[in-house]
Amino acid sequence: MQTRTRTGNTDVMRGMEGAIEQCADEPPQGEKRQMIQPTCLNDPKLKILQEVRPISSVPKIPTVPTVIFPLTNKEVLVDWINATLKPEHIVVLNIEEDLYDGLVLHHLLGRLADEHVPVEEIAVTSEAQVRKLGVIMEALNTKLGVTDETAKWSIALIHSKDLLATLHLLVTMVKCFQPDLPLPPNVSVEVVRFEVNRSGIKSVKHIEHITEGRSDLDKDSDKVSGGGNHSEKQDHIDQLMLLEPQKISAFKQAILHFVNKNMSSLGLQVLEMEKQFADGVMLLLLIGQLEGFFIPLYDFSLSPSSDPDMLHNVTLALEILHARDIHVGNVDPQDIVAQDVKATLRVLYALFKKHKSK
């Protein structure tokens, strides 16, 4: 089946030119418009949230899938969309250019909320696209629990390829439908708001937050999961660590048995879980064994002798897990290097849940 690719231009200069054109196109008196300050488009956190690598920079995968090329952190929202719509054979390359006509949002609504609205698949004219977006946004806003008055986006803004509104919409969708997806915290941009009055054009600048700090995100996750009960806010590993020492030990032994069973073909054995996984080597080899591919030795340090080498290995391992849709929560690579038992168990338990039948 042919993959449908949504194409778009991510060049920053184009964004700046568009912003200038938007300012030059003077709105009617009384109308308000706002735009992201063009210099903010180079902000690393904003790029991490919404950019994707150019197709030309993506390594070509050989016919025999023996090598995995880990994804970078610059693909958070685009990767989430593409992973969600993979069964639909839809690929998004640019957030602004690929969501304005409603096709992607239509399929996201169906996949994430099991909501199938009666709209045409391809809307060609601008009027048809706006009409389609209206139906989709009404259903989507209901699922997100927002109204036209409280939403930071609108049909007109999405259809006009407004980056700020599109980012607000996608971040809200992630928080609603997949709150465990780690978004870069504290992403904010400077926004210029224009208003035309009798005396001319008035502009006001303000800072607008797109994602919150980590503690705020945790609070939102608690709300989604029906917070209030402390035990409901914790994952399986948090709850495990509250049990008696012998039960914790039994769980760790079960994980070790799973690990050693799958590492035996390499002639390797793990005896001290936190210590032996701290440098990332065992973790990378275990992932390769379970997922069925070979990670080239030049991609990581086989004999790491320093903390930066270990951190590189562990970070690579977590990026691979993310690329394979194996969710480990908000595990910090540094915690595994520091031999944190909960961080190590979270990663291994995620692998165990997927491959426990092996």
N, C-alpha and C positions, 0 to 999 in steps of 0.2 A: 504494500500500500504506500502511496506517495505521501511524504511528509509535507504538510503545509507550513511554510516558513513565513513569519511576519517580519518584513524587512523595515529598517529605519536607519537614519543617519545620526550617529552619536557625537559628531564633531562639535566641540565646544564653541568654535567660531560661529557655526550655524545657529547655536542657541543665542549667542550674543546678538547676531544680526536680527534674529526673530524678535528679540526683546526690544531692539531699537525700532524695528518696524511697528511693534505693538504700541510703543510710546508715540511714534509719529502718527499713527492712525488715531487721531483725537476722538475720544468718545463723546457722545452727546452730553449736553449740560445735565448735571445731576447724576450721571452714571459713574459708578466706582469700578476701578480695575486694580488688580495687583499682580506683581510679577516678582520672581526671585531675582535678587541682585545678580547680574551676570558674573561678577567676580566669585560669587559663592559656588558656581558650577564646578570650580576646581577643587572644592573642599574634599579631602580624602574620605571623610566619613560619608558624604553624600554619594561619592562614587562607589564606595563599598556597598551602599544600600541599593543602588539602582543600575550600575553599569554591568556590562557583560563583555568578555573578551571579543575582539574582532574575529571573524571566522578564519581569517588568514593566519591568526596566531594559534589556532587550536591544532594540536598535533594530529596527524592522520593516524587512525587506528588500523593496524594490520588486519588482514583477512581472518587470521586466527587470533581470537581475543585473549592473548596471554599477558598483555601489559595494560595496566590502568593508568590513565593520566589524571591525577587528582585535580579537582577544581580549586580555583582561588577564592578568596573571600570577597571578590568583587562581583559576585554573582548571586547575592542573597535573594533578592526579590525575583529576579529573572529566573534563577534556578528553581525557586519554589513554584513559579508558574509552570515552567517547563516540566518539572517532575509531576505536577498535578495533571497536566494535560498530555503527558506522554502516551496514554492509551488512545487519545484522540488524534495523535500524530500532528500536533500543532506545536510549533517552535516559535518562541518570542525572542527577538533580538534587542528591541528597544522599547522601553516602557511608554514613552510619549506617543511614538508613531504607531504602535501596534495595538493599542487599547481603545482608540478613539471611536471606532466604528461599531463596537459592541460585540464583535465576534468572539474575542477572547473572554470577555466578561460573561457572555452567555454560557460558554462552556465551563468556566470556573464555577458559576452558580450551579450548574448541573452536577458537576463532580463533587463540590464541597458541601452543598446544601441539599442535594437531591431535589432541586427545584428546576423543573423543566417548563419554561414559559413558551407560549406559542408565538414565536417570532420567526421571520425568514432567516435562513442560514447566512446568506450574503446580501447585505444592503449596499447597493451601488451608489445611489444618489444621496446627497446630503440630507434631504428631507426624510428619506427612508432610514438613514442611520440615526437621526435624532429621534424618530418615532420608535425605532427598535431600542435605543438606549433608554427611552422613557419607560418602556415596559420592564426592561431588565433592572433598571435602577430602583423602580418601585418595589420589586420583589427583593432585591438585594438589600436595600435600606431596611426593609421589614426584618429580614434575617439578622441584620447587624444591630437592630434596636435603635436606629436613628431616624430622625425626620428631616424633611427638606430644610427646616429652620436650623437644626443642630448640626447637620452634616457639613464637613469642610470641603465638600465637592458638590457639583451639580451636573446635570445633563449637559448644559452649555459649556462648562469648564472642561469636562472630560472630552467632549466632542471637539473642542478647540485645542486639544493636546496640551492642556495646562499641566506642567510637570508637578507643581506643588499639590494641586488637587488630586492628581493621579496617585502620587506617593501617599497622601493622607488616606485615600481609599484603600490602597493595597495593604498598608500597615494595619489599618483597622480590620481588614479581612483576615490577615495573618493572626492577629490577636484574638479574633473570634473563632476561626476555624482550625488554627494550629498554633495555640499559644506557647507550645514548647519550642517553636522555631527560634533560634538565637538571632535576633536582629542587633545590629550595632547600636549601642546605647547612646543617648545624648546627641542625636543628629539634629542640628538646627540650622536655619538659613536666615539671612537678612532679606526681608520682603519690603518692596516699595509699593505703597498703595497710592493710586492716583484718583483724584476726584475733580471733575470739572464744575466750576461755579461761575458766577457772573464776573468775578475778578480774574479768572484765568484757571490754570491747572494747579491744583494743590497736591503736593506729594508728602507722604508721611512714611518714615521707615520704622520697622519694628522687627524683632527677632521672633521667628515662629519655630516651635519645636515639632519635629516630625516623629522622633522616637523619644521615649523617656529614659531616665536613668535606670540602672539595673534594679534598684529597690522598688521603683514604681512599677516596673514590668512584673516583678514578682507579685506585687499586690494585685495587679490586673489578672494574673494567672489564678490567684486565689479566688477572685470573684467569679471567673469562668468555671472553676471547679466547685463553686458553691461554698466558698470559704466560711470560716466561723469555727469549724472544728479543726483543731490543730493537726490532728492526724491526717485529715484529708488534704492538707497543704503539703504533705511530705510525699516523696516518692518511695518506692519499695526499699531502696537502700537506707534512706533516713529511718524508715520504720524498723528495718532490720537491726540497725545499730542500737535501738532501744530495748532489744530483747536480751535474754540471759546470755552470758559469755559462751556457754556450750552450744547454744543455737546459732550464734554468729560463727563459731568455729565449724559447726557442721555445714553451714552454708558455704563457707570458704572452701572447705574440703570438696564439696560437690562441684564448685566452680573449678578447682584445681584438677579434679578428675576429668572434667570436660576438656580443659586445656591440654593436659598431658596426653589424653586419648588422641587428640587431633595433632599433637606435635610429635608423637612417637615416630611417625614415618620420616621425620627429619633427624631422628636420633637425639632429640632435645627433651629435657624434663625441667619443669618448674617446681621448685621447693619453697621458695620465699616469694610470694606473689608480688607484694609491693616493691621489693628490692629488684627483682628480675625484670619487671615491666617498666621500671623507672627510666631506662635509657631508650625505650621505644623499639629496640630491635626485636625482642620477643613479640611485641604487639604487632609489628608490621608482618613478621613471619606468620603469626597466627591468623591475621586477617587474610593473607594470601592463601593459606591452607583452606580456610573456611569458604572464602569467596571464589576460589578456583582460578587464581591468576598469579603471575610472577611479577614482583615489583623489582625493576632493574636496580642493581646494587649501586649504580652511580646516583640514584635518586636519594639515597640516605647513607648515613655513616654506620657501617657494619661493626666497627669497634670504636664507639664514641668515647672520647677521653675528657670531654669538657661539658659543662652544663649547656652551652649553646648548641653543641652537637646533639645532646640528648633532647633538648627542647625542639630542635628541628625535626628529629625523628618522630617524637610524639605528636607534634603539630601536623606532620604529614599523615600520620595514622588517623587522626581525628578528621582531617579533610577527606580522606578516602572513605571513612565511615559515613560522613555527611553525603558524599557523592553517591554512595550506595543505599541511601535512604535508611541508614541504621542510626536511630536517634539516641543520643547519649545525654541529652539535656545540656545544661550549661557547664560542661566540664572544662576547666582551665588546664591547658597542657602543662603549665608550671606545677600544678598540684600533683600530677602523676610523677613528674620529675622529682618532686619533693617527697615521694613515697606516701602520699595521702591515701589511706585505705579506702575511703568512701569514693574518691574519684576513680581509683583503679577498679573497684568493684562495679561502679556504674558502667564503665566501658565493657568490662568482661561479661556482665550480666546482659547487656544489650546484645552482645554476640551470642551468648547462650540462648537467649529467647528465640533468636532467629534460626540457630543451627543445633538446637538441643537434640534433634532426632539423629544427628550424625554420630 
